[in-house]
Amino acid sequence: MTQSQPEFVKLTDEQVRARKRRNVAIALGLLVFIATVYAITVSRMHANNEARKAADAAANAAAGAVPSTPQAEVAVAERP
């Protein structure tokens, strides 16, 4: 049994250029998708953080608590 060499398809220059254009288009599409997912994630995290701060402030206001600030803590600690 003799083993023959596999035959490969030889692409023309036009086919190679078309493949490169396709690869670039796919890469750009992926980058746009990744950037979109990142931007949506960051914006939603920011919105959730702001909503949490507002909910905490509302809960503190309903309970009659004064928000804790570093200046208020220092002023309380300095009283005799």
C-alpha positions as CSV (number, residue, x, y, z in Angstrom):
1,M,0.0,0.0,0.0
2,T,1.4,3.3,-1.0
3,Q,0.2,6.4,0.7
4,S,-0.6,9.2,-1.6
5,Q,0.0,12.9,-0.8
6,P,-3.2,14.8,0.1
7,E,-4.3,17.2,-2.4
8,F,-4.9,20.8,-1.2
9,V,-7.0,23.4,-2.8
10,K,-4.9,26.3,-4.1
11,L,-6.8,29.6,-3.5
12,T,-6.6,32.4,-6.0
13,D,-5.4,35.8,-4.9
14,E,-9.0,37.1,-5.1
15,Q,-10.2,34.3,-2.8
16,V,-7.4,35.1,-0.3
17,R,-8.4,38.8,-0.3
18,A,-12.0,37.8,0.2
19,R,-11.1,35.6,3.1
20,K,-9.1,38.4,4.7
21,R,-12.0,40.9,4.3
22,R,-14.4,38.4,5.8
23,N,-12.0,37.8,8.8
24,V,-11.7,41.5,9.4
25,A,-15.5,42.0,9.2
26,I,-15.9,39.2,11.8
27,A,-13.3,40.6,14.1
28,L,-14.9,44.1,13.9
29,G,-18.3,42.6,14.6
30,L,-16.9,40.8,17.7
31,L,-15.3,44.0,18.9
32,V,-18.5,45.9,18.6
33,F,-20.4,43.2,20.4
34,I,-17.9,43.1,23.2
35,A,-17.9,46.9,23.6
36,T,-21.7,46.9,23.6
37,V,-21.9,44.3,26.3
38,Y,-19.3,46.1,28.4
39,A,-21.0,49.4,28.1
40,I,-24.4,48.0,29.0
41,T,-22.9,46.1,32.0
42,V,-21.1,49.2,33.3
43,S,-24.2,51.4,32.9
44,R,-26.5,48.9,34.6
45,M,-24.0,48.5,37.5
46,H,-23.9,52.3,37.9
47,A,-27.7,52.5,37.9
48,N,-28.0,49.7,40.4
49,N,-25.4,51.4,42.7
50,E,-27.4,54.7,42.5
51,A,-30.6,52.9,43.2
52,R,-29.1,51.2,46.2
53,K,-27.8,54.5,47.6
54,A,-31.3,56.0,47.2
55,A,-32.9,53.1,48.9
56,D,-30.5,53.3,51.8
57,A,-31.1,57.0,52.1
58,A,-34.8,56.5,52.1
59,A,-34.6,53.7,54.7
60,N,-32.4,55.9,56.9
61,A,-34.8,58.9,56.5
62,A,-37.8,56.7,57.4
63,A,-36.0,55.4,60.5
64,G,-35.0,59.0,61.5
65,A,-31.3,58.1,61.3
66,V,-28.8,60.7,60.4
67,P,-26.4,59.7,57.6
68,S,-23.0,58.8,58.8
69,T,-20.2,61.1,57.4
70,P,-16.6,61.2,58.4
71,Q,-17.0,64.8,59.6
72,A,-19.9,64.0,61.8
73,E,-18.0,61.1,63.4
74,V,-15.1,63.3,64.2
75,A,-17.3,66.0,65.7
76,V,-19.0,63.5,67.9
77,A,-15.6,62.1,69.0
78,E,-14.3,65.6,69.9
79,R,-17.1,66.5,72.3
80,P,-16.0,66.4,76.0
